[in-house]
Amino acid sequence: MKNPQKLQDKLLALLKSDRRHPRINPPANGHWTSDELAAVAWVIQDYVNLNDEVIECDPLKEWVEEYKFYAAERRGG
């Protein structure tokens, strides 16, 4: 199973590397809850889906796929 902290760290690094990406504030305590991570993933997926500049091999698009895999494993399916 993918580690949610690694997903969070990877996303924050991606967002920090490109100012065009949506702004997501890092969690004050160092990690998001599963509900917070799901909400952030929804925002990122919305950005990916609605932004014409996001191409097929974009790291944010890949992150969304990794999150979906993590969420599916977590649900047990």
N, C-alpha and C positions, 0 to 999 in steps of 0.2 A: 504494500500500500504506500502511496505517496505521502510524504510527511507534510502536513499543512504548514509548518513553520518554513520549510524549504520553498513551498509554493509562495508564501507571503514574501520571503526574502527575495526570491527571483522577480516577483512582480514589482516590488519597490525599487529594485535595481534597474529594471526595464523603464519604469516611469521616470526615474531620476536621469536616465541617459538621454532622454528626448523630451524636450519641453512641449512638443506638440501633443503629447499624450495627455489624457485627462489627469487632473490633480486629485490624488488620493492621499489623505493624511495618514501617516503611520500611526499605529496604535500607541497610546501613551504607556501602556504596561509592557510593550514589547511583542505582544502577539494578539491576533484577532481571535474571537470565539468562532465556532463553526458557522453561526448565523451571520456574524460580521463578514467573514470570508465569503460566504454565499452572496451577501449583498454587494460586496466589492466586485465579485466575479460577474454579477449581473450588470453592473455599471461598465465594466471592461468589455463584456460581450456586446452590450448596446453600442458602445463606442466603435468596436470592431465592425459591427454590422452596418452602422450608419455612416462610416467614414470612407469615402472613396479612395483616400490615400493608403488605406491598409490593403496590402497585397497578400497573395496566397501564403507566402513564406514569411510573413511578418512575425517577429517574436511575440507580440501580444496575442496574435491569433493562435500561435502554438501554445501560449500559456493558457488560453481559454480551453483548448483541447485537453491539456494536462489537468486542469481543474475539473473538467467534465468527467475524466477518467477517475480522478480522486473521489468525486461525489458519487459516482456510480458504485465504486468499490465500497464506499462507506454505507451506501444503502443496501449493499449485498446483492447487487445485480448489475 
